[in-house]
Amino acid sequence: MNVYQVLKRPILTEKMLKLQENKRQYAFEVDGRANKIEVEKAVHDKFDVTVENVNIVNVKGKTKRMNTRRGLTTGKRADWKKAIVTLREGDSINFFESA
């Protein structure tokens, strides 16, 4: 798998920004077929950092209900995979640097 196919986007929430500061952990939405080895290689190749640990979580999509003119309809958001990557002491990734 290509590096740019494995990593879809970084997850920048308040909780993840706190983990970046305190524990050097970064979260990414990754391809559903990606494994820990591929995620580690993709992060290393793209950001040139040393990865200590990778944890992967399968996130289930929420079910949604919507009231329309035709009645109550139900749907579901897509399932997705999240990878939490721990970096070596001294390494960091800056998502907000100017392009």
C-alpha positions as CSV (number, residue, x, y, z in Angstrom):
1,M,0.0,0.0,0.0
2,N,1.2,3.5,-0.8
3,V,2.1,5.9,2.1
4,Y,-0.6,8.3,1.0
5,Q,-3.2,5.6,0.8
6,V,-2.5,4.4,4.4
7,L,-2.8,7.7,6.2
8,K,-6.0,9.5,5.3
9,R,-6.0,12.5,7.7
10,P,-4.8,13.5,11.2
11,I,-7.3,13.6,14.0
12,L,-7.0,17.0,15.6
13,T,-9.4,17.1,18.6
14,E,-9.0,18.7,22.0
15,K,-8.3,15.3,23.5
16,M,-5.7,14.4,20.9
17,L,-3.9,17.8,21.2
18,K,-3.5,17.2,24.9
19,L,-2.1,13.7,24.3
20,Q,0.4,15.3,21.7
21,E,1.7,17.7,24.4
22,N,1.9,15.2,27.3
23,K,2.5,11.8,25.8
24,R,3.8,12.4,22.3
25,Q,0.8,10.5,20.8
26,Y,-0.7,11.4,17.5
27,A,-3.9,10.1,15.9
28,F,-4.7,9.4,12.3
29,E,-7.6,8.1,10.3
30,V,-6.1,5.2,8.4
31,D,-7.3,2.9,5.6
32,G,-9.5,0.0,6.8
33,R,-7.1,-2.6,5.5
34,A,-4.0,-1.1,7.1
35,N,-2.1,-2.9,9.9
36,K,0.3,-1.6,12.6
37,I,3.4,-2.3,10.5
38,E,2.1,-0.3,7.5
39,V,1.0,2.6,9.7
40,E,4.4,2.8,11.4
41,K,6.2,2.7,8.0
42,A,3.8,5.4,6.6
43,V,4.3,7.8,9.5
44,H,8.1,7.3,9.5
45,D,8.3,7.9,5.7
46,K,6.0,10.9,5.6
47,F,7.1,12.8,8.7
48,D,10.7,11.4,9.2
49,V,10.1,10.5,12.9
50,T,10.8,7.4,15.0
51,V,7.7,5.5,16.0
52,E,7.8,3.6,19.3
53,N,4.3,2.2,19.4
54,V,1.1,1.9,17.3
55,N,-2.4,1.2,18.6
56,I,-5.3,0.7,16.2
57,V,-9.0,1.1,17.0
58,N,-11.9,0.2,14.8
59,V,-14.5,2.9,15.2
60,K,-18.1,1.9,14.6
61,G,-20.3,4.4,12.7
62,K,-23.2,6.0,14.6
63,T,-26.8,5.1,13.6
64,K,-28.8,8.1,12.7
65,R,-32.6,8.7,12.4
66,M,-34.2,11.5,10.3
67,N,-37.8,12.5,10.1
68,T,-38.7,13.3,6.5
69,R,-42.0,13.8,4.6
70,R,-42.0,10.1,3.8
71,G,-41.7,9.1,7.4
72,L,-38.9,8.2,9.8
73,T,-35.8,6.9,8.0
74,T,-32.7,5.4,9.5
75,G,-29.1,5.4,8.3
76,K,-25.6,4.7,9.5
77,R,-22.3,6.6,9.3
78,A,-19.4,4.6,7.8
79,D,-17.1,2.6,10.1
80,W,-13.5,3.7,10.1
81,K,-10.1,2.9,11.6
82,K,-8.1,5.1,13.9
83,A,-4.4,4.7,14.6
84,I,-2.7,6.2,17.7
85,V,1.0,6.5,17.2
86,T,3.5,7.1,20.0
87,L,6.8,8.8,19.0
88,R,10.2,8.6,20.5
89,E,11.3,11.2,23.0
90,G,12.3,14.4,21.2
91,D,10.4,13.7,18.0
92,S,7.2,15.7,17.1
93,I,4.9,16.3,14.2
94,N,3.7,19.9,13.4
95,F,0.5,19.9,11.5
96,F,0.1,23.7,11.5
97,E,3.4,24.7,9.9
98,S,3.0,27.1,6.9
99,A,2.9,25.3,3.5
